[in-house]
Amino acid sequence: SLNALVTADGRMLTSLCDRGMQYLVAGARASVGLKSGRYMFEVKIIEYKNPAEPAGAKAPSPKPRNLLRVGFASNEASVILPDLAESVCFDSEGNLYSGKERKKVAQKFGHGQVAAVVLNLDAASPNANTISLFVNGSRVCEPQPLPPSLVGKPLYPAVAYRNISLQVNFGPCVLRPLPFKCHTVNNAVLNDCHVKKPALPESGKYEVVFPIGVPDEATFDWLDQFLGSNKNYVELSDRAVLDWASKSGIQRPKGYSWRTNNDKPDMGFGLQHLDDCSVTEVMAEAAPATERNFVVMAVKGNLVAEDRKAALARFAGNGFTKVAKVIMGESTAEYKAWIQEQMLASKQLRAEAEARKKKAELARKKLEEERKKKAEAAKKAREAKEKKGKGDDAEAKAEDEMEAEAAADEEEDEEVAVQPVSLTEAEKALSFRKKDVPDLSTKEMSLSFAKFSLPSTEEGFDRIDFEWLPEDKSKEYLREFVTAKKLTERVEDLQPSEWFATRWAEWKKLLTSWKKKQQEFKDPAAKKRAAAAKEKKDGEEAAEGNAEDKPAKMDINAEDLDVFSVEDVMDIGTGEPLFAKYAYEDWALLTLRFELHLLIHAFRHDLGDPERAAFHESHLSFYYNKYYKMPFKVKNFGVEKLEDLIDMVKDTAEISGKNCLEAQLSDDTPMDNFVKLTEDHRRDRLRRLDAGDETAQLKFARPAPSAPVSQKSLGTQQHSSWRTGQNSSAAARDNKRPPSPGRGSYGGSYGGSRAPAPRTSYGGYGGYAGSSRYYGGGGRGEYGNGGYGGIGGYRR
C-alpha cells in the first residue's frame, strides 16, 4: 500500500503515520506464491508507534491502536488484509479471518514475539489445505481449513499492520524453530511456487494518468473500468481514502454508502485528522517518491487549468510519463457494454435484497401466527380442564395438535424466489450510468464550471489521449456544457458593485420623499398650511404685477389624466402627487418593480459575461438576498408561484422561454417611470374590480403590528409619568404647551392608536402618533376612581 515503507532489503516494514495516516492499515504482499508443499514465513513486531491525537474527537479512534495481521492471499486480493474470499489470515488479537468469518482461535501476541504462519498444501498430508499459527516456535491453534475459494490458487504471503514496525523473515534460516521441520518460502522449489516478476514499464518510466471528463457523465465509472483492466495502477482520490478507511475497520457514523458528492465527499468520521483530508495531502506528497503507476482522479481539479498545473508540479522531472485522457461525448460500445453489466448487477443485488426482505417478513408473520395458535391452544386446554376435569389429557392433546400444525407449517414453508431482472430499452440506450450522488457539490459546480478547459501539452503533459471524441469535437462538447450551465448555475462569489449601491441608495432616498409627500398631502393641517402659503405667494406676485403673466388655473381630474403624460409625479398640476391614492399594496408593487429591475441589470453589470445576461428564475431568492440583504418571499404578495407574481409586474420583468428573469426596461430608465407604471396598474386593477373581476383583488401579507402594552405595565408607566411630570421642570414646561391634534396613548403606541388605561391609573403624557408625526396628548384617568386627568404633547 502507499503508506507501507520497505527497508533493510525487504526484511523490515514500517508505515507512514503522520496525522490521519495513523488510523489507516498498511499492507504488503510477497512476490512468490505457493501452489503446493508445506512452507512458512515469520514476522516479529519490533516497534510500537503511538502518534499524538488531537483532543476533542467526536468518535473513538479505531481499536486496537497497534495491529498486525499475517497470512496468505491470492493475486486478486487487496493488499489490505482481510479480503473476504481472496485471503486468510490471523491477527495479533488471536482472531482468524477466513472468508466472511472471524473467530477467536488463539491468545494475543505482541512486541518482541515471533509469529510463524505455516501453509500446508501437501496433498499427501492429513492437514492438507490448512493454515496454522505458531508463536515463538509453539503452536497456538489447530490447523484451520482454507476457504474453498482459495483452494487451487497460488497463495502469496501477506501482512497488514497499523502503527508498528516489523521484521519479515522468508528464510532461509528461521528465527524460532518449529517442533517439526518446515521449509521457509525462500527455500520453495520451483514446482511448488509461482514467481511474479515486477511489471516494469516498457519506456522505463511509470505513468501518472489524469482522467478528464464532464461531471456526472463517465468520470468514476470510466475509472473503475480502467482500473479493472489495469490492476497495476493506484488511484489517488478522496474516494480511495474512504475505501481504504473501510478496509482499515474505521467506523463511519453514517456508513460508507453515504456521500455528499463523489469528487470531494465529506469524510464524516468524527476524527479530526481524517476529516481534515490530511490523508489526501500525505498521499499526494508521498506518491511521486514511489515507483508505481498512478491515476489522479479529481473531477473538478482535472478540468481546471490552475489545478492541473499544481497536480503536475508534484510529478515534475523525468520520473513519470504524464498522460491526460479526455473522456467526452458519446461513449464507446465497449464502455456501454460495461455499464450495462454494472446496471444489471445492481438490479440483481436489489432483487436479492428484496427477496430476503420478503422472506424475513413471511418468517415474522409465521412466528406471530404460531404465537397466536399456541395462545389459543393453551386457552382451549384451560377451558377443557375446567369443564371436564381432564386437564392433563386435554393439555397433551392440545400440545399434540400444535406440534402437528407446526410440522405442517414447516412443510408448507414457501421459498421466496428472486425475481428475474433485465434492462429496459431506455437503459440500454444510455451512454452514461445515472448516479445517485453528483460528482460535484452544488456550490463547487457553481464556483468552478466557468473555468473548465481541456489540457494542452504546454501545461506539462507528455501525451494527451482523446478516448472518445477527437480534440475539436471534445472542445465543442465542453463549450456547450459550460454555456448550458451558465443558464442554470448560481454565481456563488458574485458581489454587489458600487454601480448597484449608488442606484439603490438613490432609490431609497427618492422613495422616502414620495411617501412623505403622500402623508403631507393627506394631512388636512398640512394642506391648509400649503394652501395658505400658496395664496400668500400668489398675492405677492399679484402685488408685483406678475399675475397677468400667469396662465389661468386649470381644473384637472386626476383619474382622467394620462399617467404617462405627467411630467412631475410629485405634482400633477393641482398640488396632488400621482401616487396620492397609493395603498400599502401599491407601494409594495412599486418597490418590487424597481428592485427586480435593478437586480437584473446589476447582475448583468457586475458579472460582465455576455453569455450570462440574465439568471434563472429559481435563483431569484439567492441573488435578492445577496444584493438587498433580506429574504424574498413570494407568499407575502398573496400568491404561491413566482410566475403569478411576475405577472403583476410584467411591464418591468418577465420570465423568458429559458426560464430566466429578463428586464423589460433599459438600465437608464428614470425612476419616476416606475411610479407611472404602478399607478397605471392600480387604475386597471380598480376597473377590473368594478367590473366584477374578483381575481384583481390583492391579498398581500402586511407586517404584524407591535404587541400591545399590558394593563399592569401601562398603569405603572403612567404612574411613573405623572410623578415625573409633577417633579420635573422639563415636564412642567411640556404641560404648558397646547395639546396637538395628533393623539396617542402613553407607552409609545405606534400609529396614533390608544391603549385603554386602568380605571385607577393616572393620565399619561401621550405616545407617538405615527400617522400625524406628533408626540402627544389625551391620556386620561377617571376622577371618580381616584385617577387624575392629564393631556399634553408636542410636535416633533
N, C-alpha and C positions, 0 to 999 in steps of 0.2 A: 504494500500500500504506500501511498505518497508520504505518510509520516514515519515509515519504517526506515531506520538508518542501519546499514550493514557495515561492520568494522572487523578488523583483525582477519582479513581474508575470508570473510564469510562465517567466522566462528563466533561472532558476537553480534547481538541485535539490541538496539535501543530505539527510542522514538522521540519525535518532537512533542513537547508538552507545553508550549507557550500558550497562554490564555485558553481559548476553547479547545485546543488540541488535547489538553489533559483529560478530556472526557471521552475522546474517541479511541476505539480499539485499533491498534496497528496489526498488520498481518503480513505473513510471508510464506511462500510455498517453494519447496525444493524443485530442482530441475530433473531429478531422477525419480521415475515412477516404478513401483514394483508390480510385477504380473504374477509371480509365483515364488515359492520358497518361504522361509521364515527369517525376518530381518528386524532390526531395531535401530532406534536413534535416541539420543539423550538430550535433555535440556536442564540447565541449572540457573536458578534465579540468583543473580549476583548483586542486584541493587534494587531497592525500593525508592521510588520518587514520590515526593509529596509537594506538588506545586501549590502555591498560595491561591486561595479562593476569596473573592470579594464577599464582604458581609452583606446581609440583607437579601439573600437569594429567596425567590418565591417558590422554589421547588427543591427537593433534596437532590444532591448530586448522585450519579449512578454508583451502585454498590456491586461488588466490592471495589474499593478505590484502586487497589493493586491486584491485577488479574492476569492469569496465564491460562491459555487453552492449548492443548497439544494433541495432535492426531494425524489423520490421513484424509486426503481429499482427491477427487477426480480433477481432470484438467478443465472441466466445465464449471467447477465450483468457483465461488468468490474467494478472494484471498482472505476475507474476514470469516473466521470460523465462529459458529457452525453455519453450514449452508444446507440445511434440511436434507434433501435426498442425495446430495453430492458430497457429503463429508461425514466423518465420525470422529469424535474427539472426547478427551477428558479435560476438566478444568481444575484449577488449584483448590477449588472448594470441595473436590471429590465427586463431582457430578459427571455423568456420561451423557453426551448428546449424540443420539442415533436417530437420524431422520427427524420426525416431529416430536420424538420422545426425549424427555430429560428425566434422569433418575439418579438417586444417590447410590454410589457403588463403593465409595472409599472414604477415608479420612482426608482432611486438608493436608496439603504440603506447601512449603513456602521457602523463605530465604535460606540459601546455603544447601538445600536438599536437591538431589539429583533425581529427576523423574525420567524413566525409560518407558518408551512405548514399543510394544512388540506386535508386529503384524504377521499373522500366520496364514499364508496362502498355500501351504503344502497340502496337496490333495490327499497324501497318504497319512497325514496326521489326524488323530481323533479330534483335535481342536482346529481343524481347517476352517478358513474364512472367519477368523476371530481376531479380536484386538485385546491386549492386556496392558495393565499399568503396573509398573514397579517403582518404588521409591527407595533410594539408597540400596538398591540390589534386592529388595524384598518385595514379593508380590503383595499388592494391597487390594486386589479384586480378582474375581474369577474371570476367565476368558469370556468376552462379550461378543455375540454374533454380529457380523457386519450387516448393515441394511441390505435388503435384496437388490436395491438399485445400484449398489457398488460392486456386487459380485461380478467378476469377469472383466472389470475395468482396471487399467493401470492406476495405482494409488500413490500419491506423492506425499511425503512428509510435509506437515504444515503446522504453523504456530500462529497464535493470536495473543496479544498482550496489551496491557494498559498500565502506564506509569511504573514500568520495571525495565531493567536491563538484564539480559540473559545470555548465557553461553549455550551454543548449539553444537552438539558433537555427533557427526556422522561416521566417525571412525578414522582409521582402522582400529585404534585402541579404545577401550571403554573406560569411563570414569568410575563406574561401580559395577563389578562383575555380577552376573545373574546366577541363580542356582543351577542353571544349565547353560550349555554352550549355544550362543546365538550370534550370528554374524551381524555386523553393522551394515548400514546402507552402502557405504563406500566400498565394502567388500562383496557387493552383489555381483553375481556372474551375469554376463550379457544376456543370456537366455531368460533370466529372471527379471529383467528390468527394461524400462524404456527411457532413453535419454533424450531430453528436449534440448535442442541447440538454440542458442539465442537468436532471435529473429532480427538480424541486423539489417538496416535499410540498404537498398541497392546503391543509392547515391552516397552512402556514408554519413548522411545526415538524417536525424529524426524529423518528423513533420509536426507542425502545430497548425491545426485546421480551424478556420473561423467560418462557421455556417452563417449565411446572411439571407434572411427570409422575412417576408411580411408578417407582422404579428397576427396570431390566430389562424395562420394557414398551415404550412408544413412544419416549420421550426422543430419542436421536440419530437414529433413523430418521425421526421426525416432523420433526426439524430439517433433515435432508437433503432431505426432500420440500418443506419450506417454502423453503429456500434455492434449490432448483431452480426454484421458481415466482417467487421474489423475489430476483433476482440483485443488486439494489442494496443488500442488507443484508450487513453484515460480521459474521462470527462472532467472539466473544470467548470463548475457552476454551483449555484446555491441549491439547485435540485439534488446534485450529487452529495452535498453536505447533509441534506435531510436523509437521503438513503443511507449514508454512512452512519449517521446517528442512530437510525433504526437498527442497523446491524450491530451497533455497539450496545444495544439494550437500553438506550436512554428513553425514559418515559416522556411523552409529549401530551400535555393535558387534553388537547382537543383531538388527539390522534394524528396519524401521519397522512390520512386521506384529506385532511383539512388544508386548504390552500387559499390565500388571498389572491395570488396570481402565480404564474409558473416561472416567470423570469427572476423576480426578486421576492419570493414568498417570505412572510413573517416567520421567523424561527419559532417563536412561541413556546420555548422550553421552560421559561422562568429562571434560567441560569444566565447571568449577565454575560459571561464570556462566550456563550453560544448565541445569545440573542443579539449581540452587537456585531455579528458577522465577522468576527476576528478570524474564524477558521478559513473563510474565503480569502482573507488578506494573506494569511500564512501560506495557504496553498499557492496563491499567485506568486509569492516570492520564492517558494521552495521549488516549484515546478521547473524553472529553467536550469536548476542545478542538477537535475536528474536526467538520465539517458532513457527516454521513452517517448512515444508519440502522444500528443495531446489534442483534445478538441475543446477550444474555448467557447463555451455556449453562453452567450449573453444576447438576448433578442434585441433589446434596445441598444446596448453598447456596440454591437457589431453593425448597427445601422447608422450610427453617428460617427462622423469622421474624427472628431476630437477624442472620443472614447477608444476608437480603433487605434489611433496613434499611441495612446497611453498603454494599451494592451500589447502592441507590437514592440514598444520600447523595452518591455520586460524580457523579450526574447531577442534582444539585439545581438549582433555578432553573426558568425557563420556556423553556429552550432545547430541551428534548426532551419528547415525549409518552411517558410511561412506561406500558407495557402489559403486563399479565400474561395469559398464555394457558395455561389449565388443560386438560391433556390426560389425562383419566382415564376408565376404564370401557371399554365396548365401542366399538371403533374404527368409523369410518365406512366406507361401501362404497368411497369414493374412496381412502382410506388402504389398505384391504385390497387393492385392485387394484394399488396402487403397490408394496406389499411383495411381492406375488406376482410382479410383474415383476422385482424385485430378486432374489428367490429363484431364479427361472428363469434369470436372467442368471448368477448364481453357479454354478448347476448346469452351465450351458453352458460356463463357463470351466473348471470342474473336468473336464468331459468332454473338452474340447480338450486340456487338460494331460495327461490320461490317455492320449489318442491319441498325443500327441507322445512320451510316455514309452515307450509300446509300440513306436512306430516306431524310437526310438533303441535299444531293446533288440533289435529284429529286425536293425537295422543292425550292432549289435555282434556278434550271433550269426553273421550272414552273414560279417563280416570274419574272425571266428575260424575259420569253416569254410573260407574262402578260404586262410587261412594253412596250415591242415592239408592242403588239397589241394595247395598249392604245395610243401609239405614232402614230401608223398607222391610227387608228380611228380618232384621233384629226386632223391628216393631211387631211384625206378624208373630214372631216367636214369643214375644212377651204376652201378646194378646192370647195366643193359644195356651200358654202356660196358665194364664189367669182363668181361662174358661174351662179347660178340660183337665187341668191338673197334671198334664203330661208334658211338663216344660222341657225335660231333658230330651224326650223323643222329638218334640216339636222343634227345639233348637237344632238338634242334629239334622233333622230333615231340612230345615231352612238353610243350614250351612252346606248340606249336600247340593241343594238347589243352586246356591250361589256359586259353588265350585263348578257345577255343570254349566251354568251360564257364562262364567269366566272362561272356561275351556272353549265354549262355543264362540265367545268373542275373539279369543286368540286365533281361532281357526278362520274367523271372518275378517281378521285384521288386514285391511286392504293396503297395498303398496301404492304410494303416490308416484306416478310416472312423471319424468321430466319432459316437459313439452318440447317438441322439436322446434328449432329456431332456423330462421333464414333471413336474408337481406331483402329489403324492398327494392323496387326498381329505382326509387329516388336515392337510396343509399348506395346502390351500385354505380350510380352516375356521379357520385361525389368525387371531387378532386382532392378534398381535404376532409379529414375527420372532424366533426363538430366536437368542441371541447366544453367540458363542464365549467372550467375555470379559465379566465382570459390570460393571455401571455403577459400583458402589462396591466398595471392598475390604471384606473381612470385618470388619476392625476398625472401619472408618469406618461401616459399616452398624450395627454393634452400638452404637457410641457415639452415633449421631445419630437413629436411626429413631423413638425415643420423642418427639423434638422436632418431627416432621414436622407441618406445618399448611398450610392454604390461605391465600392472601393476602387482604387486605382493603384497601379504599380508605383506611382510617385509616393504613396504613403508608406511603402516599405515591403509590400508583398512580393514574393518571388514568383508567384503564379496565381492567376485568378481563373477559376473554372466556373463557367456558366452551365449549370447542370440541366436546366430545362429549356429556358428561352435564351436566344442569343443576346449579346450585350445591348444592342439598340432597343430591342423589344422589352428587355428587362428594365431599362431606364424608363421607357414609356409606361410600363406597368406600375412602377413605383411612383412616377409622377402623377398618374391618375389616382392612385391610392391616397397620396398626400392631398390632392385637390379635393377629393371627396371628404376627407377627414376635416378639412377646413370649414365645411358646412355643418358638421355635427359635433366637433370637439370644442370645449371651452378653452379660453386663454387664461390659464391659472395665474400667470405672473403679470397680467395687464394692470397698469396703474393709471389713475386719472391724471391728466396733464394740466398744465397751467391754463391752457385754452379752455378746458372744461370748467375749471374753478372760477375763472373770470366771468363766464356767461352765467354760471349757476348763482354766483353772488349778485350779479346784476338783476337776475330774475327775482330773487328773494326780496331784494330791496324794492323793486317795482311792484311786486305782489302785495307787499305790506302797505305801500302808498295807495293802491287801489282799494284795499279793504278799509283803510282809514277814511278814504273819500266816501265810500258807501255808508259808513257809520255816521259821518258828518251830514250826509245828505238826508239820512233817515231821522236825525235828531232835530225835533222842532225848534229847540232853542238855538241850535247852530244854524238852522235855515233862516231863522229870524234875524240873527246877527249878520249872516251873509247878505240877506236882502237889504238890511239897513245900511250895510257898508256899500252895497251896490247903488242904492238910492243917493247916498251921500256923494259917491263918486260921480254919478250922473248929474247931480245938482251942481257940483263944482265945475264939471265940463260945460254945463249949460251957462253958468255964470261967465265962463271964459269965452263963450260964443262958439263952442265946438259942437254944439248939439245939432246944428244944421248939417254938418258933415256926416253924422252917424245915420246909418240906414234904419228904417223903422223896424221895431222888434217883431220877429216872426212868431207865429203860433205853431209850434212843432208838436206833432203827436208821435211819441217815442215808439209806439207799437207799429206805426205805419212807415217808419223810417227804414230805409235800406241800410242794414248794419255795415255793409262793406263800403258805403259811401261816406261813413263817418270819418272825419279827419282826426279828431281828438276823442279818444274813448273816455276821457275824464269829463268831457262836456260836449253833449250832442248839439248845443246851441241855446239851451234853456237853463244851463247850470246843472242839468241832470246827467250823471255818468251813464255810459252804455250798460254798465253792469249793475245798475241801481236795484234791479229786481232779482239779483242772484241769491239763491238759497245755498245751503250747505252743499248740496249735490252739485250745483253749478260750479262752485269754487273747486270742489274735488275734481270735476272733469276738466276744468281749466288747468289745474296743476298737473293732472295726468297727461294732458296733451303736450304740455311743454316738456315735462320730464321724459316722456318717451321720445319726443323729437330730439332733445339734447342728447339723450343717452345713445341713440342710434348714430348720430353724427359724431359724438365723442369717441365711440368705439372705432369707427372708420378712421377718424383723425389720429387717435392715439396709437392704433395698431400699425397703420401705414402699409397695409398689404393690399394691393389692388385686387387680389383674388379673394379677399375676405372683407368685402364692404358691408356685410350685414352678419348678424348672428342668428342662431337657431332659436325658435320660439321657446323651446324648453329651457334655454339658458337665461331667460329674462330675469328671473328672480336672483340668479347668481350675479349678473352684471349690475342690476339695480342696487343690490346690497353693497357691491364693491364701490360703486360711484356715490350713492346717496347715503350710505351707512345706515340703512334701515331696511327691514324686510318688506317684500312685496307680496301682498295677499289679495288674490283675485276675489275671494269671497267678501271682502269689505265693500265691494261695489255691487253686491246683490246678485252675482252670477256665479256659476260653477266652473265655467270653462273660459280660458283665455280668449278663445275665438269670439265669444259673446261680448267680452269687454272691449276687444279691439274694434268690434263692430260699432260701439258707441263713439269711438274717436277715429273712424275710418277716414276722416278728412285729414288726419295727421299721420297715421301709421297704418300699415296693413301687413297681413301675413302672405308672403309670396307663395308661388307654386312649389318652391323648395323648402317650405315651412320655415322661412327666415323672416324676421321683422325688418321691414323697409320703411323709410321715411317718405312722406308724400310732399314735403316742403323742403326747400333748399336750406342750407345751414345758416344763411344770412337773412332769413325771414324775420321781419320786425316782430317784436314781442306783442305789440298791440293786436296783431292778426289773430292770435290765439283767443283773445277776448271776443273778437268778432265771430270767430268760428263757434265758440261756446254759446254766445248769445243767439246765433242763428239756430243752433241745435236746441236751445231752450225753447225758442218760439215754435219750432217744428214739433217738439215734444208736446207742448201745450195744445197745439192744433189737433194732434192725434188723440189726445185725451178728451178734448171737446167732441171729437167725432166718435167717441166710444171705444177707442183702442186702449184696452187696459194694459197691454204689453209695454206701452210707453211710460208707465209709472215706474219711477226709480225707487229702489228699496236699499239704499246704502246703509251700512252699519256705522252709526255715529259713535264717537268716543264716549266711553262711560262717564257719567257725572261724578264729581268728587263725593266722597262719603259724607253724609250729614253729621253734624256735631251732636253728640249725645246730650240729653237733658241735664245730666249731672254735671258734665264738664262745662256746659253752657252757663248754668247757674253760677258755678264757681268763677268762671271767667268774667261774667257780668258783675258779680260782687267785687272782684278784684278791680275791674274797670271803674266802678263807682268810687271805691276807696281811693284809687289813684287820682280820679277826677277831683275829689274833694281836697286832696293834699298837694296836688301838683300844680304849679303855676302854669306849666305848659298846657295842661288840660283845661285850666280855668280860662286861658286865652282862647282855646278852641271853642269853649262853650259860648263865648261871646259872638262867635261868627254865626251868621244866619244859616239855617238848615238848607242843604242843597236839594234840588229836585230829585236827584237820584237817591233812592233809599236802599239800605241793606241791613241785615241783622248783624249783631255783634258776632265776632268769631271768624270773620272773613269769608262769609258765604259768597261764592262767585256767581256773577251774573245778575245781581240785584234781587235774588230771592230772599225770603225772610224765613228764618227758623223760629218756631214758637218758643217763647221764654217761659220758664216756670212761673206759676201764679204768684209765688212769693219772692220772685227774683227782683233785682234792681235793673233799671233800664240800662241798656248798653249804649255805647257811643257810636255804633254803626259799623257796617262792613264795607267791603269794596263792591261797588255796583259795576260789574264788568261792562254792561252794555252802554252805560252813560259815562263811564270813566270818572266817577265821583267816589270820594270817601264820604260815608255819612249815613246818617240820620234815622231816627224813628224807632229805636229800640225802646219798648215800653214795659213798665211794671204796673201792676194793678194796685191802686192805693188802698182799696178795701181789704187786701190781703197782706198788708204790710210792705208793699213794694213802693218804689219811688220811680216816677217817670223821668225819662231823660231823652233828649233829642240832640242831634248835633251832626257835624260832619263838615268837610271842606273839600273843595275842588282840588284834584291832584295837579 
